[in-house]
């Protein structure tokens, strides 16, 4: 019996996580189903992404932004701790109204710091998406180009078990066939002279018995 392809041999992977095992099973079935009739490519997409120079630059930029945020968060934390210590030292000699006022100020400061941390997290995620998305797009385009040049039917992510490229010229669009099976109306293009074509959906005509009612 011939050896398994290098990228499917488990001794080449140090980790045997459930996600990895599912990916391996997916790719095994893919080879059985498609191997006889077409060629496919495979690549570890995320690992390749992380090796791209643009990705390294984006990570450095993100780390610098995160460091600036961390500095501001630490400054706010120190300010809260300073005011809290002062309050604890002074509260025995303060009137009840001043104690209540200081407590509200500390609570407000603590709430503001928490909201700022949440805002930072959201902004960092948005910045990461902004920087990484065009790099992912570039890699996907490269995968598509290589598949086309090598006359491949499709490409899969060897780590995640997902499709990265499908040659639509060798496939069949089954969308409307599936629509009919699940009760979705098929869109119909209506052309009216002097107007742009419009897309409408086919609707079932009422039966004769319904009209009589």
PEQUI-V304719 format. One record per residue. N is the residue number from 1. RES is the residue in three letters. PHI is phi in degrees with one decimal (999 if undefined). PSI is psi in whole degrees, 0 to 359 (none if undefined). OMEGA is omega in whole degrees, -180 to 180 (* if undefined). Layout:
BEGIN
N | RES | PHI | PSI | OMEGA
N | RES | PHI | PSI | OMEGA
END
This chain:
BEGIN
1 | UNK | 999 | 128 | -178
2 | UNK | -66.7 | 154 | 178
3 | UNK | -67.2 | 154 | 176
4 | UNK | -69.6 | 153 | 175
5 | UNK | -54.5 | 149 | -176
6 | UNK | -52.7 | 318 | -173
7 | UNK | -76.5 | 351 | 177
8 | UNK | -104.9 | 353 | -179
9 | UNK | -75.0 | 126 | -175
10 | UNK | -68.5 | 338 | -180
11 | UNK | -73.2 | 354 | 177
12 | UNK | -91.3 | 357 | -178
13 | UNK | -122.3 | 122 | -178
14 | UNK | -70.9 | 334 | -176
15 | UNK | -107.8 | 143 | 180
16 | UNK | -122.9 | 56 | -178
17 | UNK | -71.3 | 156 | 176
18 | UNK | -55.8 | 322 | 180
19 | UNK | -62.6 | 318 | 179
20 | UNK | -64.8 | 317 | -179
21 | UNK | -62.1 | 320 | 177
22 | UNK | -63.4 | 320 | 179
23 | UNK | -63.8 | 319 | -180
24 | UNK | -64.5 | 319 | 178
25 | UNK | -63.2 | 317 | 179
26 | UNK | -57.7 | 313 | -178
27 | UNK | -69.8 | 328 | 178
28 | UNK | -64.3 | 314 | 178
29 | UNK | -63.6 | 324 | 178
30 | UNK | -60.8 | 316 | -180
31 | UNK | -63.6 | 318 | -179
32 | UNK | -65.5 | 317 | -175
33 | UNK | -73.0 | 326 | -171
34 | UNK | -114.7 | 344 | -171
35 | UNK | -60.0 | 330 | -176
36 | UNK | -78.2 | 333 | -171
37 | UNK | -111.5 | 352 | -177
38 | UNK | -164.8 | 170 | 180
39 | UNK | -105.3 | 147 | 177
40 | UNK | -136.2 | 156 | 178
41 | UNK | -110.3 | 162 | 178
42 | UNK | -142.6 | 151 | -178
43 | UNK | -160.8 | 146 | 171
44 | UNK | -83.3 | 99 | -170
45 | UNK | -64.5 | 308 | -175
46 | UNK | -65.2 | 322 | 179
47 | UNK | -64.5 | 319 | 177
48 | UNK | -65.2 | 320 | 179
49 | UNK | -58.1 | 316 | -177
50 | UNK | -69.7 | 342 | 179
51 | UNK | -88.9 | 350 | -179
52 | UNK | -70.3 | 137 | -180
53 | UNK | -56.0 | 322 | -179
54 | UNK | -63.8 | 325 | 180
55 | UNK | -67.2 | 317 | 178
56 | UNK | -59.9 | 316 | 179
57 | UNK | -63.6 | 320 | 180
58 | UNK | -65.2 | 321 | 179
59 | UNK | -64.8 | 320 | 178
60 | UNK | -64.1 | 317 | 179
61 | UNK | -62.0 | 318 | 179
62 | UNK | -65.2 | 320 | 179
63 | UNK | -64.4 | 322 | 178
64 | UNK | -66.1 | 318 | 178
65 | UNK | -64.3 | 317 | -180
66 | UNK | -64.0 | 324 | 179
67 | UNK | -65.0 | 321 | 178
68 | UNK | -64.1 | 317 | 178
69 | UNK | -63.9 | 318 | -180
70 | UNK | -61.8 | 321 | 179
71 | UNK | -62.6 | 319 | 180
72 | UNK | -69.6 | 321 | 178
73 | UNK | -63.4 | 317 | 179
74 | UNK | -64.5 | 321 | 179
75 | UNK | -62.9 | 317 | 179
76 | UNK | -65.7 | 323 | 178
77 | UNK | -64.7 | 316 | 179
78 | UNK | -63.6 | 321 | 179
79 | UNK | -64.6 | 319 | 178
80 | UNK | -63.5 | 315 | -179
81 | UNK | -63.3 | 322 | 179
82 | UNK | -63.3 | 312 | -179
83 | UNK | -67.4 | 325 | 180
84 | UNK | -66.7 | 317 | 179
85 | UNK | -64.0 | 317 | 177
86 | UNK | -59.4 | 318 | -180
87 | UNK | -63.6 | 315 | -179
88 | UNK | -63.4 | 325 | -180
89 | UNK | -75.2 | 331 | -173
90 | UNK | -100.6 | 346 | -168
91 | UNK | -63.1 | 333 | -178
92 | UNK | -67.8 | 334 | -179
93 | UNK | -102.2 | 0 | -178
94 | UNK | -92.3 | 152 | 176
95 | UNK | -72.9 | 164 | -177
96 | UNK | -61.1 | 321 | -179
97 | UNK | -66.5 | 322 | 179
98 | UNK | -70.5 | 321 | 177
99 | UNK | -59.5 | 315 | 179
100 | UNK | -63.0 | 320 | 179
101 | UNK | -63.1 | 314 | -179
102 | UNK | -64.4 | 321 | 179
103 | UNK | -62.8 | 318 | 178
104 | UNK | -64.8 | 320 | 179
105 | UNK | -63.8 | 319 | 179
106 | UNK | -66.3 | 320 | 179
107 | UNK | -64.7 | 318 | 179
108 | UNK | -63.7 | 319 | 179
109 | UNK | -63.8 | 319 | 179
110 | UNK | -65.1 | 318 | 178
111 | UNK | -64.2 | 319 | 179
112 | UNK | -63.1 | 320 | 179
113 | UNK | -65.1 | 320 | 179
114 | UNK | -65.2 | 317 | 179
115 | UNK | -64.4 | 323 | 179
116 | UNK | -65.3 | 319 | 179
117 | UNK | -62.9 | 320 | 178
118 | UNK | -64.7 | 318 | 179
119 | UNK | -63.4 | 320 | 179
120 | UNK | -61.1 | 317 | -180
121 | UNK | -61.2 | 317 | 180
122 | UNK | -64.6 | 316 | -179
123 | UNK | -66.7 | 323 | 179
124 | UNK | -66.9 | 319 | 178
125 | UNK | -64.4 | 319 | 179
126 | UNK | -65.7 | 320 | 179
127 | UNK | -66.9 | 321 | 178
128 | UNK | -61.5 | 316 | 179
129 | UNK | -63.0 | 318 | 180
130 | UNK | -61.0 | 320 | -177
131 | UNK | -82.2 | 324 | -173
132 | UNK | -86.4 | 328 | -176
133 | UNK | -54.9 | 311 | 179
134 | UNK | -64.7 | 333 | 178
135 | UNK | -72.3 | 318 | 176
136 | UNK | -61.9 | 319 | 179
137 | UNK | -61.9 | 317 | 179
138 | UNK | -61.5 | 319 | 180
139 | UNK | -67.2 | 318 | 178
140 | UNK | -62.1 | 320 | 178
141 | UNK | -64.5 | 322 | 178
142 | UNK | -65.2 | 319 | 177
143 | UNK | -60.8 | 315 | 179
144 | UNK | -61.3 | 317 | -180
145 | UNK | -63.8 | 315 | -179
146 | UNK | -64.6 | 319 | 179
147 | UNK | -63.5 | 318 | 179
148 | UNK | -65.5 | 316 | -180
149 | UNK | -64.3 | 327 | -179
150 | UNK | -96.2 | 10 | 176
151 | UNK | 55.5 | 46 | 179
152 | UNK | -91.8 | 149 | 179
153 | UNK | -78.5 | 323 | -179
154 | UNK | -164.9 | 169 | 177
155 | UNK | -135.2 | 146 | -179
156 | UNK | -124.1 | 154 | 173
157 | UNK | -83.4 | 111 | -174
158 | UNK | -63.4 | 336 | -179
159 | UNK | -88.1 | 320 | -175
160 | UNK | -97.6 | 341 | -179
161 | UNK | 73.4 | 34 | -180
162 | UNK | -120.3 | 157 | 179
163 | UNK | -79.8 | 134 | 176
164 | UNK | -105.3 | 335 | -177
165 | UNK | -153.0 | 139 | 174
166 | UNK | -135.4 | 129 | 178
167 | UNK | -77.5 | 100 | -175
168 | UNK | -67.5 | 338 | 180
169 | UNK | -67.7 | 337 | 179
170 | UNK | -101.8 | 5 | 180
171 | UNK | -110.2 | 173 | 179
172 | UNK | -122.0 | 127 | 177
173 | UNK | -75.5 | 111 | -177
174 | UNK | -104.5 | 14 | -174
175 | UNK | -54.0 | 306 | -174
176 | UNK | -70.9 | 330 | 175
177 | UNK | -63.2 | 318 | 178
178 | UNK | -69.2 | 323 | 176
179 | UNK | -51.1 | 313 | -178
180 | UNK | -63.2 | 325 | -179
181 | UNK | -70.3 | 331 | -175
182 | UNK | -109.5 | 9 | 174
183 | UNK | 81.2 | 26 | 177
184 | UNK | -96.4 | 132 | -180
185 | UNK | -68.5 | 136 | 179
186 | UNK | -78.3 | 129 | 179
187 | UNK | -68.3 | 142 | -179
188 | UNK | -124.3 | 134 | 180
189 | UNK | -84.8 | 121 | 178
190 | UNK | -103.5 | 125 | -180
191 | UNK | -109.5 | 120 | 178
192 | UNK | -116.3 | 131 | -177
193 | UNK | -57.9 | 131 | 178
194 | UNK | 86.4 | 1 | -179
195 | UNK | -129.0 | 161 | 175
196 | UNK | -71.4 | 146 | 177
197 | UNK | -57.8 | 140 | 179
198 | UNK | -119.3 | 150 | -180
199 | UNK | -101.7 | 124 | 176
200 | UNK | -124.2 | 170 | 179
201 | UNK | -109.4 | 145 | 177
202 | UNK | -70.3 | 137 | 177
203 | UNK | -120.8 | 145 | 180
204 | UNK | -69.2 | 134 | 177
205 | UNK | -75.4 | 141 | 180
206 | UNK | -64.6 | 144 | -180
207 | UNK | -70.9 | 166 | -178
208 | UNK | -63.3 | 323 | -180
209 | UNK | -65.9 | 326 | 179
210 | UNK | -69.7 | 323 | 178
211 | UNK | -64.6 | 320 | -179
212 | UNK | -63.7 | 327 | 178
213 | UNK | -70.6 | none | *
END
